[in-house]
Each structure stands twice: as structure tokens, then as C-alpha cells.
Amino acid sequence: MISFNLPDPTEQEKIRRGPHEYIAEAGVHGRYVKKAYVRQEYPKIMDRTPYPQLKDFKDKPDAEILLEHARKRWDERQTHSAVNSKAEEERYIAEHRDDPVLTPGAYPKTMDRTPAPRITDCDGLEDYRAKRQAWRQQVSASIVHDEAEEQLWLEEHVAEPAAEKAPAKRRAKAAA
């Protein structure tokens, strides 16, 4: 239905698709008032695995079938990792705290599960942008493409806390 009180049809389409609210006024026509944009924190996808690409399956027989299967698994993981509140997010992080790899067998995958910085935890927009950029570099540096790279990453990053805990156990046994 075309409204004749707007001079440009593209403006009417922007209003129809955008965040506007119709307010009825006295007379035949009301007016459209633009609503303020409110950024929503939730729902949020917690799984940060990259979307599978055809190049990930090069030199493998039935690459298209493997790609289709990998994309379906990726989509299922993304759906299951969606959280709708802060409590769900904390519960998800707690469940997967000791699991450095949330997506076994799917390559490429992101090994670093550090949550993205929040603007509420930063001192202004510039600080947030700097922390977000550092986080993106950290996560992109943790992308592995096969099992060998994954094993190397795990040895470098997961073995360190285990080495710190081992001497404490030996001391406890020596004291007993």
C-alpha cells in the first residue's frame, strides 16, 4: 500500500523496513517516528569456530560431500552454543572451561576460547577498540588447520598449567 504523504518511495521503504513506529494523530494521516537503536547483548553465539571452506578439503576425495557435512556440523554447533542471558553465558563458559577444543575433528578451528572484551569492562571506546583488536589477533593466531597443528598448539598452551601443578603434588607426597 502506497502512502501519498511521502514524496519518495525509497523513503517509505526505509521506514517500512527500519526501526520506526507509527503514531496516530488527529486527521487522516499519522506520522512515523524513528526509534532509538539499542544494541542487544543477547542472544550470543559462543562457538568461535570458523565457517568451513572448500579449500579446507582440497586434495581429499569427495570434498564437496565432506564440506557439506562439515557445514551442517558447524551450523549445529553454532545453534547449540547460543546463549540468551549472562547466566547462560557463564554456565556455558564453566561447562567448557577445561575443554580447550569445543569442536573435535572439524578443521580449521579456533583453539583460543577467550571471551571477547565487553565495552562495559573498558575505559571508553578507544580502549574497547584496542582490546577488541588485540583479542581478534589472539584468536586468529590460534586457528589450526589439521591435527598436527592442533597438537602443537595444545602442547604450547595447555602443558604450561600442568607443569606448574606437578611439583606441588610431588611436595605433598614427600611431606606425607
VMD Tcl script that builds the backbone (N, CA, C; Angstrom):
set m [mol new atoms 528]
animate dup $m
set s [atomselect $m all]
$s set {name element resname resid chain x y z} {
  {N N MET 1 A 0.853 -1.167 0.000}
  {CA C MET 1 A 0.000 0.000 0.000}
  {C C MET 1 A 0.902 1.234 0.000}
  {N N ILE 2 A 0.662 2.115 -0.905}
  {CA C ILE 2 A 1.491 3.305 -1.054}
  {C C ILE 2 A 0.895 4.444 -0.237}
  {N N SER 3 A 1.762 5.115 0.455}
  {CA C SER 3 A 1.347 6.293 1.215}
  {C C SER 3 A 1.692 7.519 0.368}
  {N N PHE 4 A 0.703 8.337 0.118}
  {CA C PHE 4 A 0.908 9.502 -0.733}
  {C C PHE 4 A 1.425 10.716 0.029}
  {N N ASN 5 A 1.612 10.600 1.335}
  {CA C ASN 5 A 2.118 11.739 2.082}
  {C C ASN 5 A 3.641 11.722 2.180}
  {N N LEU 6 A 4.313 10.756 1.532}
  {CA C LEU 6 A 5.765 10.730 1.465}
  {C C LEU 6 A 6.187 11.020 0.028}
  {N N PRO 7 A 7.120 11.937 -0.162}
  {CA C PRO 7 A 7.489 12.312 -1.530}
  {C C PRO 7 A 8.299 11.228 -2.265}
  {N N ASP 8 A 9.040 10.396 -1.548}
  {CA C ASP 8 A 9.942 9.451 -2.189}
  {C C ASP 8 A 9.595 8.017 -1.770}
  {N N PRO 9 A 9.356 7.103 -2.734}
  {CA C PRO 9 A 9.034 5.717 -2.381}
  {C C PRO 9 A 10.181 5.007 -1.643}
  {N N THR 10 A 11.423 5.389 -1.927}
  {CA C THR 10 A 12.545 4.747 -1.225}
  {C C THR 10 A 12.534 5.123 0.254}
  {N N GLU 11 A 12.099 6.324 0.560}
  {CA C GLU 11 A 11.979 6.754 1.958}
  {C C GLU 11 A 10.920 5.925 2.677}
  {N N GLN 12 A 9.810 5.652 1.975}
  {CA C GLN 12 A 8.761 4.822 2.564}
  {C C GLN 12 A 9.290 3.411 2.824}
  {N N GLU 13 A 10.081 2.876 1.911}
  {CA C GLU 13 A 10.633 1.533 2.102}
  {C C GLU 13 A 11.599 1.502 3.280}
  {N N LYS 14 A 12.407 2.538 3.448}
  {CA C LYS 14 A 13.304 2.618 4.594}
  {C C LYS 14 A 12.516 2.623 5.899}
  {N N ILE 15 A 11.413 3.342 5.901}
  {CA C ILE 15 A 10.577 3.413 7.089}
  {C C ILE 15 A 9.941 2.057 7.360}
  {N N ARG 16 A 9.463 1.400 6.295}
  {CA C ARG 16 A 8.803 0.109 6.462}
  {C C ARG 16 A 9.758 -0.938 7.016}
  {N N ARG 17 A 11.008 -0.947 6.554}
  {CA C ARG 17 A 11.981 -1.950 6.975}
  {C C ARG 17 A 12.750 -1.540 8.233}
  {N N GLY 18 A 12.780 -0.279 8.527}
  {CA C GLY 18 A 13.622 0.196 9.616}
  {C C GLY 18 A 12.907 0.221 10.958}
  {N N PRO 19 A 13.603 0.726 11.982}
  {CA C PRO 19 A 13.035 0.773 13.337}
  {C C PRO 19 A 12.179 2.022 13.533}
  {N N HIS 20 A 10.989 2.004 12.957}
  {CA C HIS 20 A 10.089 3.146 13.073}
  {C C HIS 20 A 8.800 2.724 13.768}
  {N N GLU 21 A 8.121 3.715 14.296}
  {CA C GLU 21 A 6.858 3.469 14.978}
  {C C GLU 21 A 5.833 4.464 14.442}
  {N N TYR 22 A 4.654 3.959 14.120}
  {CA C TYR 22 A 3.589 4.808 13.598}
  {C C TYR 22 A 2.804 5.399 14.759}
  {N N ILE 23 A 2.694 6.705 14.776}
  {CA C ILE 23 A 1.943 7.395 15.824}
  {C C ILE 23 A 0.737 8.069 15.172}
  {N N ALA 24 A -0.454 7.660 15.591}
  {CA C ALA 24 A -1.681 8.222 15.028}
  {C C ALA 24 A -1.892 9.628 15.563}
  {N N GLU 25 A -2.280 10.509 14.676}
  {CA C GLU 25 A -2.552 11.895 15.060}
  {C C GLU 25 A -3.948 12.267 14.590}
  {N N ALA 26 A -4.398 13.406 14.998}
  {CA C ALA 26 A -5.706 13.875 14.566}
  {C C ALA 26 A -5.664 14.110 13.063}
  {N N GLY 27 A -6.700 13.670 12.381}
  {CA C GLY 27 A -6.728 13.805 10.932}
  {C C GLY 27 A -6.601 12.443 10.276}
  {N N VAL 28 A -6.321 12.439 8.997}
  {CA C VAL 28 A -6.283 11.192 8.237}
  {C C VAL 28 A -4.969 10.449 8.439}
  {N N HIS 29 A -3.860 11.153 8.409}
  {CA C HIS 29 A -2.559 10.508 8.458}
  {C C HIS 29 A -1.856 10.757 9.783}
  {N N GLY 30 A -1.130 9.744 10.237}
  {CA C GLY 30 A -0.281 9.895 11.404}
  {C C GLY 30 A 1.130 10.205 10.917}
  {N N ARG 31 A 2.106 9.915 11.741}
  {CA C ARG 31 A 3.489 10.122 11.322}
  {C C ARG 31 A 4.357 8.986 11.851}
  {N N TYR 32 A 5.464 8.810 11.187}
  {CA C TYR 32 A 6.413 7.779 11.576}
  {C C TYR 32 A 7.543 8.416 12.369}
  {N N VAL 33 A 7.829 7.843 13.521}
  {CA C VAL 33 A 8.892 8.353 14.376}
  {C C VAL 33 A 9.964 7.272 14.469}
  {N N LYS 34 A 11.195 7.680 14.226}
  {CA C LYS 34 A 12.296 6.726 14.276}
  {C C LYS 34 A 12.623 6.380 15.720}
  {N N LYS 35 A 12.746 5.075 15.995}
  {CA C LYS 35 A 13.097 4.624 17.344}
  {C C LYS 35 A 14.610 4.666 17.512}
  {N N ALA 36 A 15.042 4.856 18.742}
  {CA C ALA 36 A 16.467 4.859 19.046}
  {C C ALA 36 A 16.998 3.427 18.955}
  {N N TYR 37 A 18.198 3.260 18.392}
  {CA C TYR 37 A 18.809 1.938 18.267}
  {C C TYR 37 A 19.363 1.492 19.612}
  {N N VAL 38 A 19.018 0.286 20.016}
  {CA C VAL 38 A 19.506 -0.282 21.264}
  {C C VAL 38 A 20.277 -1.555 20.916}
  {N N ARG 39 A 21.570 -1.561 21.206}
  {CA C ARG 39 A 22.380 -2.741 20.911}
  {C C ARG 39 A 22.033 -3.846 21.892}
  {N N GLN 40 A 21.769 -5.040 21.358}
  {CA C GLN 40 A 21.406 -6.155 22.219}
  {C C GLN 40 A 22.613 -7.055 22.435}
  {N N GLU 41 A 22.845 -7.417 23.663}
  {CA C GLU 41 A 23.958 -8.288 24.025}
  {C C GLU 41 A 23.618 -9.743 23.725}
  {N N TYR 42 A 22.347 -10.100 23.895}
  {CA C TYR 42 A 21.917 -11.484 23.727}
  {C C TYR 42 A 20.767 -11.543 22.749}
  {N N PRO 43 A 20.614 -12.648 22.019}
  {CA C PRO 43 A 21.342 -13.909 22.079}
  {C C PRO 43 A 22.743 -13.774 21.491}
  {N N LYS 44 A 23.648 -14.614 21.986}
  {CA C LYS 44 A 25.048 -14.573 21.588}
  {C C LYS 44 A 25.502 -15.998 21.264}
  {N N ILE 45 A 26.304 -16.123 20.208}
  {CA C ILE 45 A 26.866 -17.413 19.821}
  {C C ILE 45 A 28.230 -17.541 20.477}
  {N N MET 46 A 28.432 -18.605 21.254}
  {CA C MET 46 A 29.674 -18.778 21.989}
  {C C MET 46 A 30.746 -19.520 21.187}
  {N N ASP 47 A 30.349 -20.377 20.257}
  {CA C ASP 47 A 31.309 -21.144 19.471}
  {C C ASP 47 A 31.956 -20.228 18.440}
  {N N ARG 48 A 33.281 -20.170 18.429}
  {CA C ARG 48 A 34.010 -19.266 17.545}
  {C C ARG 48 A 34.708 -19.999 16.389}
  {N N THR 49 A 34.272 -21.199 16.079}
  {CA C THR 49 A 34.900 -21.972 15.016}
  {C C THR 49 A 34.648 -21.302 13.675}
  {N N PRO 50 A 35.677 -21.158 12.827}
  {CA C PRO 50 A 35.479 -20.554 11.513}
  {C C PRO 50 A 34.562 -21.403 10.629}
  {N N TYR 51 A 33.861 -20.756 9.723}
  {CA C TYR 51 A 32.966 -21.452 8.798}
  {C C TYR 51 A 33.787 -22.302 7.829}
  {N N PRO 52 A 33.435 -23.580 7.637}
  {CA C PRO 52 A 34.223 -24.443 6.748}
  {C C PRO 52 A 34.216 -23.942 5.303}
  {N N GLN 53 A 35.377 -24.015 4.670}
  {CA C GLN 53 A 35.540 -23.581 3.278}
  {C C GLN 53 A 35.982 -24.774 2.431}
  {N N LEU 54 A 35.774 -24.701 1.129}
  {CA C LEU 54 A 36.166 -25.780 0.230}
  {C C LEU 54 A 37.674 -25.994 0.239}
  {N N LYS 55 A 38.440 -24.929 0.427}
  {CA C LYS 55 A 39.899 -25.052 0.445}
  {C C LYS 55 A 40.390 -25.907 1.615}
  {N N ASP 56 A 39.578 -26.063 2.661}
  {CA C ASP 56 A 39.962 -26.886 3.800}
  {C C ASP 56 A 39.950 -28.372 3.457}
  {N N PHE 57 A 39.256 -28.727 2.390}
  {CA C PHE 57 A 39.129 -30.127 1.996}
  {C C PHE 57 A 39.810 -30.415 0.665}
  {N N LYS 58 A 40.730 -29.570 0.259}
  {CA C LYS 58 A 41.404 -29.796 -1.019}
  {C C LYS 58 A 42.243 -31.071 -0.945}
  {N N ASP 59 A 42.426 -31.711 -2.071}
  {CA C ASP 59 A 43.183 -32.957 -2.215}
  {C C ASP 59 A 42.550 -34.114 -1.452}
  {N N LYS 60 A 41.263 -34.030 -1.143}
  {CA C LYS 60 A 40.568 -35.135 -0.498}
  {C C LYS 60 A 39.456 -35.612 -1.431}
  {N N PRO 61 A 39.252 -36.932 -1.503}
  {CA C PRO 61 A 38.136 -37.403 -2.341}
  {C C PRO 61 A 36.805 -36.980 -1.724}
  {N N ASP 62 A 35.847 -36.720 -2.585}
  {CA C ASP 62 A 34.506 -36.287 -2.157}
  {C C ASP 62 A 34.553 -35.023 -1.309}
  {N N ALA 63 A 35.312 -34.040 -1.757}
  {CA C ALA 63 A 35.480 -32.803 -0.997}
  {C C ALA 63 A 34.149 -32.080 -0.784}
  {N N GLU 64 A 33.281 -32.090 -1.819}
  {CA C GLU 64 A 32.005 -31.385 -1.697}
  {C C GLU 64 A 31.119 -32.018 -0.623}
  {N N ILE 65 A 31.138 -33.354 -0.556}
  {CA C ILE 65 A 30.329 -34.043 0.447}
  {C C ILE 65 A 30.883 -33.763 1.845}
  {N N LEU 66 A 32.206 -33.819 1.982}
  {CA C LEU 66 A 32.826 -33.515 3.275}
  {C C LEU 66 A 32.534 -32.079 3.694}
  {N N LEU 67 A 32.582 -31.162 2.722}
  {CA C LEU 67 A 32.296 -29.756 3.020}
  {C C LEU 67 A 30.863 -29.583 3.488}
  {N N GLU 68 A 29.932 -30.226 2.799}
  {CA C GLU 68 A 28.527 -30.117 3.187}
  {C C GLU 68 A 28.307 -30.666 4.597}
  {N N HIS 69 A 28.923 -31.805 4.895}
  {CA C HIS 69 A 28.796 -32.396 6.232}
  {C C HIS 69 A 29.418 -31.482 7.294}
  {N N ALA 70 A 30.593 -30.920 6.994}
  {CA C ALA 70 A 31.263 -30.021 7.939}
  {C C ALA 70 A 30.416 -28.775 8.185}
  {N N ARG 71 A 29.780 -28.258 7.156}
  {CA C ARG 71 A 28.951 -27.061 7.322}
  {C C ARG 71 A 27.716 -27.356 8.160}
  {N N LYS 72 A 27.139 -28.557 7.980}
  {CA C LYS 72 A 25.986 -28.928 8.803}
  {C C LYS 72 A 26.398 -29.054 10.269}
  {N N ARG 73 A 27.540 -29.700 10.527}
  {CA C ARG 73 A 28.038 -29.828 11.899}
  {C C ARG 73 A 28.350 -28.458 12.486}
  {N N TRP 74 A 28.939 -27.563 11.679}
  {CA C TRP 74 A 29.248 -26.210 12.139}
  {C C TRP 74 A 27.967 -25.484 12.533}
  {N N ASP 75 A 26.936 -25.610 11.687}
  {CA C ASP 75 A 25.668 -24.942 11.963}
  {C C ASP 75 A 25.032 -25.487 13.243}
  {N N GLU 76 A 25.097 -26.804 13.434}
  {CA C GLU 76 A 24.549 -27.393 14.659}
  {C C GLU 76 A 25.307 -26.904 15.889}
  {N N ARG 77 A 26.626 -26.839 15.800}
  {CA C ARG 77 A 27.430 -26.358 16.940}
  {C C ARG 77 A 27.115 -24.901 17.248}
  {N N GLN 78 A 26.942 -24.093 16.202}
  {CA C GLN 78 A 26.609 -22.690 16.423}
  {C C GLN 78 A 25.257 -22.570 17.126}
  {N N THR 79 A 24.296 -23.360 16.673}
  {CA C THR 79 A 22.957 -23.318 17.260}
  {C C THR 79 A 22.983 -23.750 18.718}
  {N N HIS 80 A 23.725 -24.811 19.019}
  {CA C HIS 80 A 23.773 -25.318 20.388}
  {C C HIS 80 A 24.583 -24.415 21.318}
  {N N SER 81 A 25.422 -23.557 20.754}
  {CA C SER 81 A 26.234 -22.697 21.613}
  {C C SER 81 A 25.592 -21.326 21.845}
  {N N ALA 82 A 24.374 -21.122 21.374}
  {CA C ALA 82 A 23.685 -19.842 21.569}
  {C C ALA 82 A 23.241 -19.710 23.022}
  {N N VAL 83 A 23.505 -18.553 23.594}
  {CA C VAL 83 A 23.075 -18.263 24.963}
  {C C VAL 83 A 22.190 -17.024 24.943}
  {N N ASN 84 A 21.246 -16.960 25.883}
  {CA C ASN 84 A 20.274 -15.865 25.900}
  {C C ASN 84 A 20.378 -14.951 27.106}
  {N N SER 85 A 21.334 -15.215 27.988}
  {CA C SER 85 A 21.472 -14.350 29.156}
  {C C SER 85 A 22.889 -14.469 29.709}
  {N N LYS 86 A 23.213 -13.599 30.625}
  {CA C LYS 86 A 24.525 -13.609 31.269}
  {C C LYS 86 A 24.729 -14.909 32.045}
  {N N ALA 87 A 23.678 -15.388 32.699}
  {CA C ALA 87 A 23.778 -16.627 33.475}
  {C C ALA 87 A 24.064 -17.820 32.559}
  {N N GLU 88 A 23.378 -17.881 31.415}
  {CA C GLU 88 A 23.629 -18.962 30.457}
  {C C GLU 88 A 25.043 -18.877 29.902}
  {N N GLU 89 A 25.510 -17.661 29.651}
  {CA C GLU 89 A 26.872 -17.481 29.142}
  {C C GLU 89 A 27.901 -17.979 30.159}
  {N N GLU 90 A 27.726 -17.608 31.409}
  {CA C GLU 90 A 28.649 -18.057 32.451}
  {C C GLU 90 A 28.600 -19.573 32.625}
  {N N ARG 91 A 27.395 -20.145 32.529}
  {CA C ARG 91 A 27.250 -21.596 32.642}
  {C C ARG 91 A 27.948 -22.293 31.466}
  {N N TYR 92 A 27.799 -21.738 30.269}
  {CA C TYR 92 A 28.443 -22.312 29.079}
  {C C TYR 92 A 29.971 -22.259 29.224}
  {N N ILE 93 A 30.487 -21.129 29.668}
  {CA C ILE 93 A 31.938 -20.983 29.851}
  {C C ILE 93 A 32.424 -21.948 30.932}
  {N N ALA 94 A 31.656 -22.093 32.014}
  {CA C ALA 94 A 32.049 -23.013 33.082}
  {C C ALA 94 A 32.040 -24.463 32.601}
  {N N GLU 95 A 31.055 -24.821 31.779}
  {CA C GLU 95 A 30.990 -26.191 31.263}
  {C C GLU 95 A 32.173 -26.504 30.357}
  {N N HIS 96 A 32.623 -25.521 29.609}
  {CA C HIS 96 A 33.676 -25.743 28.616}
  {C C HIS 96 A 35.021 -25.159 29.046}
  {N N ARG 97 A 35.181 -24.881 30.324}
  {CA C ARG 97 A 36.419 -24.275 30.817}
  {C C ARG 97 A 37.621 -25.188 30.601}
  {N N ASP 98 A 37.479 -26.467 30.886}
  {CA C ASP 98 A 38.593 -27.400 30.761}
  {C C ASP 98 A 38.674 -28.018 29.374}
  {N N ASP 99 A 37.809 -27.633 28.500}
  {CA C ASP 99 A 37.788 -28.187 27.149}
  {C C ASP 99 A 38.370 -27.159 26.187}
  {N N PRO 100 A 39.674 -27.248 25.879}
  {CA C PRO 100 A 40.264 -26.239 25.005}
  {C C PRO 100 A 39.750 -26.319 23.579}
  {N N VAL 101 A 39.201 -27.454 23.216}
  {CA C VAL 101 A 38.694 -27.625 21.859}
  {C C VAL 101 A 37.230 -28.035 21.958}
  {N N LEU 102 A 36.353 -27.134 21.567}
  {CA C LEU 102 A 34.935 -27.436 21.644}
  {C C LEU 102 A 34.442 -28.204 20.432}
  {N N THR 103 A 35.243 -28.251 19.403}
  {CA C THR 103 A 34.786 -28.829 18.148}
  {C C THR 103 A 35.779 -29.865 17.650}
  {N N PRO 104 A 35.848 -31.060 18.240}
  {CA C PRO 104 A 36.819 -32.045 17.802}
  {C C PRO 104 A 36.544 -32.537 16.393}
  {N N GLY 105 A 37.606 -32.651 15.609}
  {CA C GLY 105 A 37.505 -33.231 14.275}
  {C C GLY 105 A 37.144 -32.275 13.163}
  {N N ALA 106 A 36.809 -31.039 13.446}
  {CA C ALA 106 A 36.432 -30.093 12.394}
  {C C ALA 106 A 37.570 -29.095 12.197}
  {N N TYR 107 A 38.078 -29.012 11.012}
  {CA C TYR 107 A 39.178 -28.090 10.715}
  {C C TYR 107 A 38.762 -27.159 9.605}
  {N N PRO 108 A 39.241 -25.937 9.602}
  {CA C PRO 108 A 40.044 -25.280 10.626}
  {C C PRO 108 A 39.184 -24.932 11.830}
  {N N LYS 109 A 39.828 -24.801 12.967}
  {CA C LYS 109 A 39.097 -24.431 14.163}
  {C C LYS 109 A 39.935 -23.497 15.035}
  {N N THR 110 A 39.228 -22.752 15.858}
  {CA C THR 110 A 39.864 -21.802 16.753}
  {C C THR 110 A 40.108 -22.487 18.088}
  {N N MET 111 A 41.343 -22.472 18.529}
  {CA C MET 111 A 41.696 -23.146 19.773}
  {C C MET 111 A 41.515 -22.238 20.989}
  {N N ASP 112 A 41.735 -20.945 20.829}
  {CA C ASP 112 A 41.646 -19.998 21.937}
  {C C ASP 112 A 40.181 -19.684 22.219}
  {N N ARG 113 A 39.721 -19.926 23.435}
  {CA C ARG 113 A 38.327 -19.706 23.814}
  {C C ARG 113 A 38.161 -18.507 24.726}
  {N N THR 114 A 39.072 -17.564 24.652}
  {CA C THR 114 A 38.967 -16.360 25.473}
  {C C THR 114 A 37.739 -15.568 25.028}
  {N N PRO 115 A 36.854 -15.187 25.942}
  {CA C PRO 115 A 35.686 -14.405 25.537}
  {C C PRO 115 A 36.093 -13.005 25.060}
  {N N ALA 116 A 35.306 -12.470 24.156}
  {CA C ALA 116 A 35.581 -11.146 23.604}
  {C C ALA 116 A 35.454 -10.091 24.704}
  {N N PRO 117 A 36.231 -9.025 24.607}
  {CA C PRO 117 A 36.100 -7.966 25.617}
  {C C PRO 117 A 34.745 -7.265 25.508}
  {N N ARG 118 A 34.239 -6.820 26.633}
  {CA C ARG 118 A 32.955 -6.102 26.665}
  {C C ARG 118 A 33.225 -4.619 26.810}
  {N N ILE 119 A 32.368 -3.842 26.220}
  {CA C ILE 119 A 32.549 -2.396 26.293}
  {C C ILE 119 A 32.340 -1.899 27.722}
  {N N THR 120 A 31.565 -2.621 28.510}
  {CA C THR 120 A 31.335 -2.208 29.901}
  {C C THR 120 A 32.579 -2.413 30.760}
  {N N ASP 121 A 33.501 -3.293 30.317}
  {CA C ASP 121 A 34.726 -3.550 31.069}
  {C C ASP 121 A 35.882 -2.644 30.646}
  {N N CYS 122 A 35.652 -1.770 29.679}
  {CA C CYS 122 A 36.726 -0.941 29.131}
  {C C CYS 122 A 36.565 0.513 29.566}
  {N N ASP 123 A 37.641 1.255 29.430}
  {CA C ASP 123 A 37.633 2.685 29.755}
  {C C ASP 123 A 37.461 3.495 28.480}
  {N N GLY 124 A 36.276 3.514 27.970}
  {CA C GLY 124 A 35.993 4.304 26.784}
  {C C GLY 124 A 36.071 3.489 25.497}
  {N N LEU 125 A 35.680 4.149 24.419}
  {CA C LEU 125 A 35.583 3.498 23.120}
  {C C LEU 125 A 36.952 3.126 22.551}
  {N N GLU 126 A 37.934 3.995 22.696}
  {CA C GLU 126 A 39.268 3.703 22.152}
  {C C GLU 126 A 39.904 2.501 22.857}
  {N N ASP 127 A 39.730 2.419 24.172}
  {CA C ASP 127 A 40.250 1.280 24.920}
  {C C ASP 127 A 39.561 -0.010 24.466}
  {N N TYR 128 A 38.243 0.068 24.264}
  {CA C TYR 128 A 37.491 -1.097 23.781}
  {C C TYR 128 A 37.991 -1.537 22.406}
  {N N ARG 129 A 38.178 -0.587 21.509}
  {CA C ARG 129 A 38.663 -0.930 20.160}
  {C C ARG 129 A 40.047 -1.572 20.213}
  {N N ALA 130 A 40.926 -1.059 21.065}
  {CA C ALA 130 A 42.270 -1.619 21.186}
  {C C ALA 130 A 42.215 -3.045 21.743}
  {N N LYS 131 A 41.395 -3.244 22.787}
  {CA C LYS 131 A 41.273 -4.581 23.372}
  {C C LYS 131 A 40.625 -5.554 22.386}
  {N N ARG 132 A 39.641 -5.068 21.648}
  {CA C ARG 132 A 38.965 -5.922 20.660}
  {C C ARG 132 A 39.930 -6.327 19.552}
  {N N GLN 133 A 40.767 -5.396 19.103}
  {CA C GLN 133 A 41.756 -5.701 18.064}
  {C C GLN 133 A 42.778 -6.717 18.576}
  {N N ALA 134 A 43.245 -6.545 19.796}
  {CA C ALA 134 A 44.199 -7.496 20.377}
  {C C ALA 134 A 43.556 -8.873 20.531}
  {N N TRP 135 A 42.283 -8.901 20.935}
  {CA C TRP 135 A 41.573 -10.172 21.070}
  {C C TRP 135 A 41.436 -10.873 19.723}
  {N N ARG 136 A 41.080 -10.115 18.684}
  {CA C ARG 136 A 40.952 -10.703 17.342}
  {C C ARG 136 A 42.271 -11.285 16.862}
  {N N GLN 137 A 43.377 -10.582 17.103}
  {CA C GLN 137 A 44.683 -11.101 16.702}
  {C C GLN 137 A 45.019 -12.366 17.482}
  {N N GLN 138 A 44.715 -12.380 18.761}
  {CA C GLN 138 A 44.985 -13.542 19.597}
  {C C GLN 138 A 44.183 -14.751 19.117}
  {N N VAL 139 A 42.906 -14.547 18.821}
  {CA C VAL 139 A 42.067 -15.650 18.367}
  {C C VAL 139 A 42.475 -16.113 16.971}
  {N N SER 140 A 42.768 -15.178 16.068}
  {CA C SER 140 A 43.160 -15.582 14.716}
  {C C SER 140 A 44.507 -16.300 14.713}
  {N N ALA 141 A 45.363 -16.015 15.688}
  {CA C ALA 141 A 46.642 -16.725 15.785}
  {C C ALA 141 A 46.445 -18.156 16.286}
  {N N SER 142 A 45.291 -18.450 16.861}
  {CA C SER 142 A 45.059 -19.787 17.408}
  {C C SER 142 A 44.298 -20.703 16.458}
  {N N ILE 143 A 44.083 -20.290 15.216}
  {CA C ILE 143 A 43.385 -21.139 14.247}
  {C C ILE 143 A 44.341 -22.219 13.763}
  {N N VAL 144 A 43.899 -23.481 13.863}
  {CA C VAL 144 A 44.694 -24.614 13.387}
  {C C VAL 144 A 43.964 -25.264 12.224}
  {N N HIS 145 A 44.745 -25.908 11.332}
  {CA C HIS 145 A 44.166 -26.474 10.113}
  {C C HIS 145 A 44.232 -27.995 10.058}
  {N N ASP 146 A 44.945 -28.630 10.969}
  {CA C ASP 146 A 44.987 -30.090 10.990}
  {C C ASP 146 A 45.376 -30.573 12.383}
  {N N GLU 147 A 45.420 -31.882 12.555}
  {CA C GLU 147 A 45.681 -32.450 13.873}
  {C C GLU 147 A 47.090 -32.144 14.382}
  {N N ALA 148 A 48.067 -32.079 13.466}
  {CA C ALA 148 A 49.439 -31.784 13.881}
  {C C ALA 148 A 49.535 -30.380 14.480}
  {N N GLU 149 A 48.949 -29.405 13.804}
  {CA C GLU 149 A 48.954 -28.032 14.327}
  {C C GLU 149 A 48.202 -27.961 15.654}
  {N N GLU 150 A 47.092 -28.694 15.742}
  {CA C GLU 150 A 46.310 -28.704 16.973}
  {C C GLU 150 A 47.140 -29.246 18.135}
  {N N GLN 151 A 47.868 -30.339 17.887}
  {CA C GLN 151 A 48.694 -30.931 18.933}
  {C C GLN 151 A 49.797 -29.967 19.368}
  {N N LEU 152 A 50.418 -29.284 18.407}
  {CA C LEU 152 A 51.448 -28.295 18.743}
  {C C LEU 152 A 50.864 -27.170 19.593}
  {N N TRP 153 A 49.689 -26.689 19.198}
  {CA C TRP 153 A 49.059 -25.604 19.945}
  {C C TRP 153 A 48.756 -26.056 21.369}
  {N N LEU 154 A 48.215 -27.275 21.508}
  {CA C LEU 154 A 47.888 -27.785 22.839}
  {C C LEU 154 A 49.134 -27.949 23.697}
  {N N GLU 155 A 50.226 -28.424 23.103}
  {CA C GLU 155 A 51.473 -28.575 23.852}
  {C C GLU 155 A 52.001 -27.229 24.334}
  {N N GLU 156 A 51.885 -26.211 23.492}
  {CA C GLU 156 A 52.389 -24.887 23.860}
  {C C GLU 156 A 51.538 -24.215 24.928}
  {N N HIS 157 A 50.216 -24.360 24.840}
  {CA C HIS 157 A 49.332 -23.564 25.685}
  {C C HIS 157 A 48.707 -24.314 26.851}
  {N N VAL 158 A 48.506 -25.606 26.734}
  {CA C VAL 158 A 47.835 -26.345 27.797}
  {C C VAL 158 A 48.842 -27.018 28.719}
  {N N ALA 159 A 50.019 -27.317 28.232}
  {CA C ALA 159 A 51.019 -28.019 29.039}
  {C C ALA 159 A 51.586 -27.133 30.155}
  {N N GLU 160 A 51.584 -25.823 29.978}
  {CA C GLU 160 A 52.152 -24.909 30.970}
  {C C GLU 160 A 51.462 -25.009 32.335}
  {N N PRO 161 A 50.124 -24.957 32.431}
  {CA C PRO 161 A 49.499 -25.075 33.744}
  {C C PRO 161 A 49.720 -26.456 34.368}
  {N N ALA 162 A 49.783 -27.503 33.548}
  {CA C ALA 162 A 50.003 -28.848 34.085}
  {C C ALA 162 A 51.399 -28.959 34.694}
  {N N ALA 163 A 52.391 -28.290 34.104}
  {CA C ALA 163 A 53.755 -28.327 34.620}
  {C C ALA 163 A 53.841 -27.600 35.966}
  {N N GLU 164 A 53.043 -26.561 36.136}
  {CA C GLU 164 A 53.060 -25.825 37.400}
  {C C GLU 164 A 52.411 -26.635 38.526}
  {N N LYS 165 A 51.411 -27.459 38.202}
  {CA C LYS 165 A 50.705 -28.234 39.217}
  {C C LYS 165 A 51.505 -29.469 39.633}
  {N N ALA 166 A 52.323 -30.015 38.736}
  {CA C ALA 166 A 53.040 -31.260 39.018}
  {C C ALA 166 A 53.992 -31.143 40.221}
  {N N PRO 167 A 54.831 -30.103 40.343}
  {CA C PRO 167 A 55.713 -30.023 41.512}
  {C C PRO 167 A 54.953 -29.933 42.829}
  {N N ALA 168 A 53.795 -29.313 42.848}
  {CA C ALA 168 A 53.017 -29.200 44.074}
  {C C ALA 168 A 52.572 -30.579 44.553}
  {N N LYS 169 A 52.217 -31.474 43.627}
  {CA C LYS 169 A 51.799 -32.807 44.011}
  {C C LYS 169 A 52.992 -33.593 44.562}
  {N N ARG 170 A 54.150 -33.419 43.986}
  {CA C ARG 170 A 55.337 -34.142 44.458}
  {C C ARG 170 A 55.702 -33.712 45.885}
  {N N ARG 171 A 55.577 -32.424 46.151}
  {CA C ARG 171 A 55.876 -31.934 47.502}
  {C C ARG 171 A 54.910 -32.523 48.519}
  {N N ALA 172 A 53.640 -32.633 48.108}
  {CA C ALA 172 A 52.641 -33.184 49.018}
  {C C ALA 172 A 52.961 -34.645 49.347}
  {N N LYS 173 A 53.418 -35.393 48.363}
  {CA C LYS 173 A 53.767 -36.793 48.596}
  {C C LYS 173 A 55.029 -36.900 49.455}
  {N N ALA 174 A 55.987 -36.014 49.233}
  {CA C ALA 174 A 57.236 -36.024 50.008}
  {C C ALA 174 A 56.961 -35.673 51.473}
  {N N ALA 175 A 56.028 -34.766 51.730}
  {CA C ALA 175 A 55.708 -34.344 53.081}
  {C C ALA 175 A 54.976 -35.452 53.829}
  {N N ALA 176 A 54.218 -36.260 53.116}
  {CA C ALA 176 A 53.427 -37.334 53.747}
  {C C ALA 176 A 54.299 -38.491 54.108}
}
mol reanalyze $m
mol bondsrecalc $m
mol representation Tube
mol addrep $m
